[in-house]
Amino acid sequence: MRIGMMADVYKPHVSGITNYIALYKRFLEQAGHEVFVFTFGDLGYADTEDHVLRSPGLPLVDTGYYLNFRYSRAGKSLLQTMDLVHVHHPFLSGRLALAYCRPLGIPIVFTNHTRYDLYAQAYLPRLPEELSETFLQSYLPPFCEAVDAVISPSAGMAQVLGRLGVKCPIEVVPNGVDLQRFHPLQDADACLRLEMGFQKQDVLWVYVGRLAPEKNVQFLIQAFSGVADALDRIQLLIIGTGPEEESLRNLVLQLNQNERVHFLGAVDHEALPKYLALCDVFVSASVTEVHPLSVIEALSAGLPVLGIQSVGVGDTVENEKTGFLTRQDPAAFTARMTQLCLDQRLRIELGKAARLSAEKYDIHRTSQMMLAIYERLIYKSGPPRRSVGARLRSRLGKLQP
């Protein structure tokens, strides 16, 4: 198959969606498929992988996003030789898929990765909630009806789409993780702990993700500070960067926790397993997740997870079995954090169950689920109605070494 992945943003932007697309692309290629990423960005960026097609766009401040309403001529031409396209953002990429691929009968798959309703509240706080939800209710249902398959990475997100008015069938296919990379690495744990100045008896908490309003990291730091004031030998590692980093660093100073909270910045995704391996518990206070890959990676590494009951995290963490889920209440969150700090046996027990629970997210399994959908849609669509030029470009592409 020739598969086109359409995303509004791709590398070097760091996000769970970007990491997932790159991993999924690699596994599909290993299975013998041709996979192309169509996106916007800096045309001078040197990609480390093949088949990434960037169209120019207007950079949106320092977000990593580029704005354009069309692909370059070369990008459009290549896109129209695909057997199927998979859209990962519904707005720019989604509209272009409908404009460029629908007339040619190329099947379109859409995965909804993001809680757009909650992101609008985080980034446009002056925008009335009713207005942002009204826009989504007017946009998402007809868009989902226009594509050939709608995928939700979690059952909770499928319910959210239903509440927004999406009535077409929604298939739940988790975003996969390369589990083998995250299996516990005890040697790395011992060595890196000493290297970073931590002791064996320290209880290390870790957060991995963007430092942005929708991630609720301020709540997390305040809760940790309350526990750290009462207990010795607990530390918090924060891995990631984002627009709130400076204000969060200032908050840590105000709380006098600069010796207990450690900002490690952006860590290469390939190096992430060794950082998870040295920690004891993963923590997140985000309520905007759809399918939190960072949480799944932590489960794969054998870490219990403390989070807030919400779509995404609530679909992934089994309360009192692979971690704890609380209300978005400082007292409840702090109480569970204290319990996990004090009870090593509980941490170990939850961690073992966490690792087992991650097996259902194995990229080998989820890729096969997605490929079955692709094959069904391609078979159903019949021979693509492509122009003579598109058919010729496809044949020439297959002849190239």
Residue pairs with C-beta under 8 A, 6 or more apart in sequence:
1 33
1 34
1 83
1 84
1 374
1 375
1 378
2 33
2 34
2 36
2 81
2 82
2 83
2 84
2 394
3 28
3 33
3 34
3 35
3 36
3 82
3 83
3 84
3 85
3 86
3 374
4 35
4 36
4 37
4 38
4 79
4 82
4 84
4 85
4 86
5 21
5 24
5 25
5 35
5 36
5 37
5 38
5 85
5 86
5 88
6 38
6 39
6 79
6 85
6 86
6 87
6 88
6 89
6 93
6 94
6 96
6 97
7 17
7 18
7 21
7 37
7 38
7 39
7 88
7 89
7 93
8 39
8 40
8 65
8 88
8 89
8 91
8 92
8 93
9 15
9 18
9 39
9 40
9 41
9 64
9 65
9 66
9 89
10 18
10 21
10 37
10 39
10 41
10 52
10 54
11 18
11 22
11 45
11 47
11 52
12 45
12 64
13 64
13 65
14 210
14 240
14 241
14 266
14 269
15 210
16 113
16 175
16 209
16 291
16 292
16 293
16 294
17 88
17 89
17 113
17 114
19 269
19 293
20 113
20 175
20 176
20 293
21 37
21 88
22 49
23 176
23 177
23 178
23 363
24 175
24 176
24 363
24 367
24 370
25 35
25 37
25 49
26 49
27 176
27 178
27 363
27 364
27 367
28 35
28 367
28 371
29 35
31 367
31 371
34 51
35 51
36 51
36 52
36 53
36 78
36 79
36 82
37 51
37 52
37 53
38 53
38 55
38 71
38 75
38 78
38 79
38 85
38 93
39 52
39 53
39 54
39 55
39 93
40 54
40 55
40 56
40 57
40 65
40 66
40 67
40 68
40 92
41 54
41 57
41 66
42 54
42 59
42 66
43 54
43 56
45 54
53 71
53 72
53 74
53 75
53 78
53 79
54 75
55 68
55 70
55 71
55 72
55 75
56 66
56 68
56 72
57 66
57 67
57 68
58 66
58 67
58 68
59 65
59 66
59 67
60 66
60 67
62 243
67 92
68 92
69 92
69 95
69 96
70 76
70 96
71 79
71 96
71 100
76 100
77 389
77 390
77 393
78 393
78 397
79 85
79 100
79 101
80 100
80 101
80 104
80 106
80 386
80 387
80 390
81 386
81 390
81 391
81 393
81 394
81 397
82 101
82 106
83 106
83 107
83 378
83 384
84 106
84 107
84 108
84 109
84 374
84 377
84 378
85 97
85 101
85 106
85 107
85 108
85 109
86 108
86 109
86 110
86 111
87 93
87 94
87 97
87 108
87 109
87 110
87 111
87 147
88 111
88 113
89 113
89 114
90 110
90 112
90 139
90 140
90 143
91 139
94 110
94 143
94 147
97 108
97 110
97 147
98 108
98 143
98 146
98 147
101 108
102 108
102 146
103 385
104 384
104 385
104 386
104 387
104 390
105 381
105 382
105 384
105 385
105 386
106 381
106 384
106 386
107 148
107 149
107 374
107 377
107 378
107 380
107 381
108 146
108 147
108 148
108 149
109 147
109 148
109 149
109 151
109 373
109 374
109 377
110 143
110 144
110 147
110 149
110 150
110 151
111 151
111 152
111 153
111 173
111 175
112 140
112 150
112 151
112 152
112 153
112 157
112 161
112 290
113 153
113 175
113 290
113 291
114 290
115 157
115 160
115 288
115 289
115 290
115 311
115 312
116 136
116 140
117 132
117 133
117 136
117 160
117 164
118 214
118 287
118 288
119 214
119 288
120 127
120 132
120 135
120 136
121 127
121 129
121 132
122 212
122 213
122 214
122 288
123 213
123 214
124 132
133 164
136 164
137 164
137 165
140 161
140 164
140 165
140 166
141 164
141 165
141 166
141 167
144 150
144 161
144 166
144 168
144 170
145 167
145 168
148 377
148 380
148 381
149 171
149 373
149 377
150 161
150 166
150 168
150 169
150 170
150 171
151 170
151 171
151 172
151 173
151 370
151 373
152 158
152 161
152 170
152 171
152 172
152 173
152 290
153 172
153 173
153 174
153 175
153 290
153 291
154 172
154 174
154 290
154 291
154 311
154 312
154 315
154 316
155 172
155 315
156 290
156 310
156 311
156 312
156 314
156 315
157 290
157 291
157 311
157 312
157 315
158 170
158 172
159 311
160 311
161 170
162 170
171 373
173 366
173 369
173 370
173 373
174 291
174 296
174 360
174 361
174 366
175 291
175 293
175 296
175 361
175 366
176 361
176 362
176 363
176 364
176 365
176 366
176 367
177 293
177 296
177 297
177 300
177 358
177 361
177 362
177 363
178 363
179 300
179 358
179 359
179 361
179 362
179 363
181 273
181 300
182 272
182 273
182 276
182 297
182 298
182 300
182 301
182 358
183 300
183 301
183 302
183 355
184 277
184 301
184 302
184 355
185 273
185 274
185 277
186 277
188 273
188 274
188 277
188 278
189 277
189 278
190 200
192 274
192 275
192 277
192 278
193 199
193 200
193 202
193 204
193 278
196 278
198 204
198 235
198 278
199 233
201 233
202 233
202 234
202 235
203 233
203 234
203 235
203 280
203 281
203 340
203 341
204 234
204 235
204 236
204 237
204 278
204 279
204 280
204 281
205 224
205 234
205 235
205 236
205 237
205 279
205 280
205 281
205 282
205 283
205 337
206 236
206 237
206 238
206 239
206 275
206 276
206 279
206 281
206 282
206 283
206 298
206 303
207 217
207 220
207 236
207 237
207 238
207 239
207 240
207 282
207 283
207 284
208 239
208 240
208 267
208 272
208 275
208 276
208 282
208 294
208 297
208 298
209 215
209 217
209 239
209 240
209 284
209 286
209 294
210 240
210 241
210 242
211 217
211 238
211 240
211 241
211 242
211 243
211 244
211 245
211 248
212 242
212 243
212 244
213 243
213 244
214 286
214 288
215 242
215 244
215 284
215 285
215 286
215 288
216 285
216 286
216 287
216 288
216 308
216 328
217 238
217 244
217 248
217 285
218 244
218 247
218 248
218 251
219 285
219 328
219 330
219 333
220 283
220 284
220 285
221 236
221 248
221 251
221 252
221 255
221 257
221 261
222 251
222 255
222 330
223 285
223 330
223 333
223 334
223 337
224 234
224 236
224 257
224 260
224 261
224 283
224 337
225 255
225 257
225 261
226 330
226 334
227 234
227 334
227 337
227 338
227 341
228 234
228 236
228 257
228 260
230 338
231 338
231 341
231 342
234 260
234 341
235 260
235 261
235 262
236 257
236 260
236 261
236 262
236 283
237 262
237 264
237 275
237 279
238 248
238 261
238 262
238 263
238 264
239 264
239 265
239 266
239 267
239 272
239 275
240 265
240 266
240 267
241 265
241 266
245 263
248 263
249 263
252 258
252 261
264 275
267 275
272 297
273 297
273 301
276 282
276 297
276 298
276 301
276 303
277 301
279 303
280 303
280 340
280 347
281 303
281 304
281 305
281 306
281 340
281 347
282 294
282 295
282 298
282 299
282 303
282 304
282 305
282 306
282 323
283 305
283 306
283 307
283 337
284 292
284 294
284 295
284 305
284 306
284 307
284 308
284 313
285 307
285 308
285 328
285 333
286 292
286 307
286 308
286 310
286 312
286 313
287 308
287 310
287 311
287 313
287 328
288 310
288 312
289 295
289 310
289 311
289 312
289 313
290 311
290 312
291 312
291 315
291 316
292 312
292 313
292 316
295 305
295 307
295 313
295 316
295 317
296 316
296 358
296 361
298 305
298 354
299 305
299 316
299 317
299 322
299 354
299 355
299 357
299 358
300 355
300 358
300 361
301 355
302 351
302 352
302 354
302 355
303 351
303 354
304 322
304 323
304 324
304 340
304 346
304 347
304 350
304 351
304 354
305 313
305 316
305 317
305 322
305 323
305 324
305 354
306 323
306 324
306 326
306 333
306 336
306 337
306 340
307 313
307 314
307 317
307 323
307 324
307 325
307 326
308 325
308 326
308 327
308 328
308 333
309 319
309 325
309 326
309 327
310 328
313 325
314 325
317 323
317 324
317 325
318 353
318 357
319 325
321 350
321 353
321 357
322 350
322 353
322 354
322 357
323 350
323 354
324 336
324 339
324 340
326 332
326 333
326 335
326 336
327 333
339 346
340 346
340 347
386 394
